[in-house]
């Protein structure tokens, strides 16, 4: 291409004056100074037809992008032409897979630490959107709930505001409360308590922040379906649940729906300062859900021996929980720890008058359409080549109207 331009320039120089030829050459090969932009408004720099090779004017820094929800958010941002800055604090191989969510030059990586303000400033310096997906399900010796959900969220919101970021999106929890009702522990869920004060901290530092309150999120590599499917959650083939799971109601949301809601909130000018409850389209009794999960996995009571019983009459299960925390403090086996068991029996409180994902134009996914696919790897007799119709289609769960 360069040789073609050069030939055309010389031909033009021969036909006209020599001075004009020099001007043409300098116009095609001007390397002395970079081209100055007429404006720094990113919206005016939009290019392309809207795909991964395009630029839609959004430069987003996604904290927590290497986690479960982060990969979905990054993929949906990348496929619409957003430029992504992906901060990571662990091995870079944890984040490098996200290189594929955008075309060459669209995805940039930056090492950071949640307590290092300089690294955070560098990560948000050129962004007009910052998304906080950082969270912990259990405390470790390096990070407590206070460090991550409150102090960390406050730090990200403050630095984003100081950097002139236009939109700050914070992911909290549906049942966040200043005083969670105790169920199995004396204090109640410290996770939900820290999420509540994290929301307050974000509001203080970034008043127009957009807050999402998701219920239990399911999807690929989640900690909801796979929590109940894991062998360590059961006692042999029995499933202990508080009051047999008949006093708890859940409204789980599909991870892709939550990610789509976050992306839509970036585009929605009316989303500033709003709170959105990220819940699924249907409400279920926990006992009904767990029974259905085992029917889908071909581990029902008919031939596998599944049994759901009351956790209150099985002290050995909680002994196993505490033993798991003691032996595996960094990463409990099967995500089984006292905080998770405590939060498991908190009924989803969907408040009236608070917006949901449907207000952002998200078409919600039914659990009955998605969960069988997610639980397929956990089926009993997985490698058995069944005849057509040999196994009955599991009955769907009953939902609460």
C-alpha positions in Angstrom: 0.0 0.0 0.0 2.8 2.4 0.9 4.6 1.7 -2.4 1.4 2.4 -4.3 1.0 5.8 -2.6 4.7 6.6 -3.3 4.3 5.8 -7.1 1.2 7.9 -7.3 2.9 10.8 -5.6 5.9 10.7 -8.0 3.6 10.6 -11.0 1.7 13.6 -9.7 5.0 15.4 -9.0 6.1 14.8 -12.6 2.8 16.2 -14.0 2.8 19.3 -11.8 5.5 21.4 -10.1 8.2 19.8 -7.9 6.9 21.7 -4.9 3.5 20.1 -5.2 5.1 16.7 -5.3 6.9 17.4 -2.1 3.7 18.5 -0.4 2.0 15.2 -1.5 4.9 13.1 -0.1 4.8 14.9 3.2 1.0 14.5 3.4 1.3 10.7 3.0 4.4 10.3 5.1 4.1 12.9 7.9 5.9 11.2 10.8 7.4 14.3 12.5 4.4 15.1 14.8 1.4 13.1 15.9 -2.0 14.1 14.6 -3.7 16.4 17.0 -7.2 15.6 18.1 -9.9 18.2 17.6 -11.7 17.0 20.8 -11.1 14.6 23.7 -14.7 13.7 24.0 -14.8 9.9 23.6 -18.3 9.9 22.3 -17.2 11.9 19.2 -14.4 9.3 18.5 -16.8 6.4 17.9 -15.7 4.2 15.0 -16.9 1.1 13.3 -20.2 -0.8 12.9 -20.6 -1.9 16.5 -18.7 -5.1 16.8 -15.5 -6.1 18.7 -13.3 -4.2 16.3 -15.4 -1.0 16.8 -15.2 1.7 19.4 -18.5 2.9 20.9 -17.0 5.6 23.1 -16.9 3.6 26.3 -13.6 3.1 28.1 -14.4 0.8 31.1 -12.1 -0.3 33.9 -13.5 -3.5 35.4 -12.3 -4.4 38.8 -12.9 -8.0 39.7 -12.9 -9.0 36.0 -11.2 -12.3 36.6 -14.0 -13.5 38.8 -17.2 -15.5 38.0 -19.3 -12.5 37.0 -16.4 -10.5 35.5 -15.9 -12.6 32.4 -19.5 -12.2 31.4 -19.4 -8.4 31.9 -16.2 -8.1 29.9 -17.5 -10.2 27.1 -20.7 -8.2 26.7 -18.7 -4.9 26.9 -16.1 -6.1 24.3 -18.7 -7.4 21.8 -20.3 -3.9 21.6 -17.0 -2.1 20.9 -16.0 -1.0 24.4 -12.3 -0.5 25.3 -11.4 -2.4 28.5 -8.8 -1.8 31.2 -8.6 -5.0 33.2 -6.8 -4.7 36.5 -5.5 -7.9 38.0 -3.7 -8.7 41.3 -2.8 -12.4 41.0 -0.9 -14.2 38.3 -1.4 -12.6 34.9 -2.6 -16.0 33.5 -5.8 -15.5 35.5 -6.6 -12.4 33.3 -5.0 -13.2 30.0 -8.0 -15.3 28.8 -10.0 -12.0 28.7 -7.8 -10.8 25.9 -10.2 -12.5 23.5 -13.2 -10.4 24.5 -12.0 -7.5 22.2 -10.0 -7.0 19.1 -6.3 -6.0 19.0 -5.7 -2.9 21.2 -9.2 -3.0 22.7 -8.2 -4.9 25.9 -5.4 -3.6 28.2 -4.2 -5.2 31.4 -2.8 -3.5 34.5 -1.5 -4.9 37.8 -3.1 -3.4 40.9 -3.7 -4.0 44.6 -6.9 -3.0 46.3 -4.9 -1.2 49.0 -2.5 0.5 46.6 -4.1 3.8 45.5 -1.4 4.7 42.9 -2.1 1.5 41.0 -5.9 2.2 41.1 -5.4 5.7 39.8 -3.4 4.4 36.9 -6.1 1.9 36.1 -8.9 4.5 36.0 -7.0 7.4 34.6 -8.4 7.2 31.0 -11.7 5.6 31.7 -15.2 7.1 31.7 -16.8 4.0 33.3 -15.6 2.1 36.4 -17.2 -1.2 37.4 -16.6 -2.7 40.9 -17.1 -6.5 40.9 -14.6 -7.1 43.7 -16.0 -9.3 46.5 -15.3 -12.2 48.8 -17.5 -15.0 49.9 -15.3 -15.8 53.0 -12.7 -14.0 55.0 -9.0 -14.8 54.8 -5.9 -13.7 56.8 -5.2 -11.2 54.0 -8.6 -9.8 53.3 -11.6 -9.4 55.6 -15.1 -8.4 54.6 -14.4 -4.9 55.9 -11.2 -4.7 53.8 -13.0 -5.7 50.5 -16.6 -4.7 50.7 -16.3 -1.5 52.7 -12.8 0.0 52.6 -12.0 -1.3 49.1 -15.3 -0.1 47.7 -14.9 3.3 49.2 -11.4 3.6 47.9 -12.4 2.7 44.3 -15.4 5.1 44.4 -13.3 8.0 45.7 -10.5 7.6 43.2 -13.0 7.2 40.4 -14.6 10.5 41.4 -11.3 12.3 41.7 -10.3 11.0 38.2 -13.5 12.5 36.7 -15.1 9.1 35.9 -18.7 9.6 34.5 -20.3 6.4 35.8 -19.4 4.2 38.7 -21.2 0.8 38.9 -21.1 -1.1 42.2 -22.3 -4.7 42.7 -23.7 -5.3 46.2 -26.1 -8.0 47.5 -29.8 -8.3 47.5 -30.3 -9.0 51.3 -27.7 -6.5 52.5 -28.6 -5.2 55.9 -27.1 -3.3 58.8 -28.4 -6.0 61.2 -28.9 -9.4 59.5 -31.2 -11.7 61.4 -29.1 -14.5 63.0 -29.9 -18.0 61.9 -27.0 -20.4 62.7 -24.4 -17.9 64.0 -24.8 -15.4 66.8 -24.1 -12.2 64.8 -25.9 -13.1 61.5 -24.2 -12.9 58.1 -21.1 -10.7 58.2 -21.1 -10.8 54.4 -24.5 -9.1 54.1 -23.6 -6.6 56.9 -20.4 -5.6 55.1 -22.3 -5.3 51.8 -24.7 -2.9 53.4 -22.0 -0.6 54.7 -20.2 -0.9 51.4 -23.2 0.6 49.7 -23.1 3.4 52.2 -19.4 4.0 51.6 -19.9 4.1 47.8 -22.8 6.6 48.1 -20.7 8.9 50.3 -17.8 9.0 47.8 -19.7 8.8 44.5 -23.3 10.0 45.1 -24.4 9.2 41.5 -23.1 5.6 41.7 -25.3 2.8 40.1 -25.8 0.0 42.6 -26.9 -3.6 41.7 -28.2 -5.9 44.3 -28.1 -9.5 42.9 -29.6 -12.5 44.5 -27.9 -15.9 44.2 -26.3 -15.9 40.7 -26.0 -19.1 38.7 -24.1 -19.9 35.6 -20.9 -21.5 34.4 -18.5 -22.1 37.4 -21.0 -20.5 39.8 -21.2 -21.0 43.6 -24.9 -21.7 43.8 -25.7 -24.7 41.6 -22.3 -26.2 42.2 -22.5 -25.7 45.9 -25.5 -28.0 46.1 -24.1 -30.4 43.5 -20.8 -30.9 45.4 -20.4 -34.1 47.3 -19.0 -32.3 50.3 -22.3 -30.4 50.8 -24.2 -33.6 51.4 -23.9 -36.1 54.3 -23.5 -39.3 52.4 -26.7 -39.1 50.2 -28.7 -36.9 52.5 -29.0 -33.1 52.1 -29.3 -31.3 55.4 -31.2 -28.0 55.2 -32.4 -25.6 58.0 -36.1 -26.6 58.6 -35.6 -28.9 55.6 -35.4 -25.7 53.4 -39.2 -25.1 53.7 -38.9 -21.7 55.3 -36.5 -20.1 52.9 -37.4 -18.6 49.5 -35.0 -17.7 46.7 -35.2 -15.9 43.4 -31.9 -16.7 41.6 -30.7 -14.7 38.6 -28.8 -15.9 35.6 -25.3 -14.4 35.4 -25.7 -13.3 31.7 -28.8 -11.4 32.7 -27.0 -9.5 35.4 -24.1 -8.8 33.1 -26.5 -7.5 30.5 -28.1 -5.2 33.0 -24.8 -3.7 33.9 -24.0 -3.0 30.3 -27.4 -1.5 29.7 -27.0 0.8 32.7 -23.9 2.3 31.1 -26.0 3.3 28.1 -29.0 4.5 30.1 -28.7 8.1 31.1 -31.5 7.7 33.7 -29.6 5.0 35.6 -27.4 7.5 37.4 -27.8 7.2 41.2 -30.3 4.3 40.8 -30.5 1.0 42.7 -31.4 -2.2 40.8 -32.5 -5.5 42.3 -31.0 -8.2 40.1 -33.4 -11.1 40.6 -34.8 -13.8 38.4 -38.3 -13.9 37.0 -39.6 -16.6 39.5 -39.5 -17.2 43.2 -39.0 -20.7 44.6 -38.9 -22.5 47.9 -35.4 -23.6 48.7 -36.5 -27.1 49.4 -38.2 -27.3 45.9 -35.1 -26.0 44.2 -32.7 -28.5 45.8 -35.0 -31.4 45.1 -35.3 -30.3 41.5 -31.5 -30.0 41.2 -31.1 -33.6 42.3 -33.9 -34.8 39.9 -32.0 -33.1 37.1 -28.7 -34.8 38.2 -30.5 -38.2 38.3 -29.9 -38.3 42.0 -33.5 -38.4 43.2 -34.9 -40.5 46.0 -36.3 -43.2 43.7 -33.1 -45.1 42.8 -30.2 -43.0 43.9 -31.3 -42.6 47.5 -31.5 -38.8 47.9 -32.9 -37.6 51.2 -33.6 -34.1 52.4 -33.7 -33.7 56.2 -33.6 -31.0 58.9 -30.2 -29.6 59.6 -31.2 -28.8 63.3 -31.0 -32.5 64.1 -27.6 -33.2 62.6 -24.8 -31.7 64.7 -22.2 -33.6 62.7 -22.8 -31.5 59.6 -21.8 -28.2 61.3 -18.8 -30.0 62.8 -17.8 -30.8 59.2 -18.3 -27.1 58.2 -16.0 -25.9 61.0 -13.4 -28.6 60.3 -13.4 -27.5 56.6 -12.8 -23.9 57.6 -9.9 -24.9 59.9 -8.1 -27.2 57.4 -8.8 -25.1 54.3 -8.9 -21.4 55.3 -7.9 -20.1 51.9 -10.3 -22.1 49.8 -12.9 -24.2 51.6 -13.7 -27.5 49.9 -16.9 -27.2 48.0 -17.3 -23.6 49.1 -18.5 -25.0 52.4 -18.0 -22.6 55.3 -20.1 -21.2 58.1 -20.7 -17.8 56.4 -22.1 -19.6 53.3 -24.4 -21.9 55.4 -25.6 -18.9 57.4 -26.4 -16.9 54.2 -28.0 -19.9 52.6 -31.2 -19.6 54.7 -31.8 -15.9 54.3 -35.0 -15.4 52.3 -34.6 -13.1 49.3 -36.2 -9.8 50.2 -37.4 -8.1 46.9 -38.6 -4.7 47.9 -41.5 -3.0 46.1 -40.8 0.2 44.4 -37.1 -0.6 43.7 -36.2 -1.1 40.1 -35.2 -4.5 38.7 -33.3 -5.7 35.6 -36.5 -5.5 33.6 -36.4 -1.8 34.0 -33.1 -1.8 32.1 -34.6 -3.8 29.2 -33.2 -7.2 30.2 -35.3 -10.2 29.1 -34.9 -12.6 32.1 -33.9 -16.2 31.7 -36.0 -18.9 33.2 -34.2 -21.4 35.5 -36.1 -24.3 33.9 -34.5 -23.4 30.5 -30.9 -23.0 31.8 -30.3 -25.1 34.9 -30.5 -28.6 33.2 -27.6 -27.5 30.9 -25.5 -26.2 33.8 -26.0 -29.4 35.9 -25.4 -31.8 33.1 -21.8 -32.5 34.1 -23.0 -33.6 37.5 -25.5 -36.2 36.5 -25.2 -39.7 37.9 -24.2 -42.3 35.3 -22.8 -39.5 33.2 -21.0 -41.8 30.8 -23.9 -44.2 30.4 -25.2 -44.2 26.8 -29.0 -44.1 27.6 -31.6 -45.0 25.1 -34.1 -42.3 24.0 -36.7 -41.9 26.7 -35.0 -44.3 29.1 -34.8 -41.7 31.8 -37.9 -39.7 32.7 -37.8 -35.9 32.1 -37.5 -34.4 35.6 -40.5 -32.5 36.8 -39.9 -28.8 36.9 -39.9 -27.0 40.3 -43.1 -25.3 41.6 -42.6 -21.6 41.9 -44.4 -19.1 44.2 -46.8 -16.7 42.4 
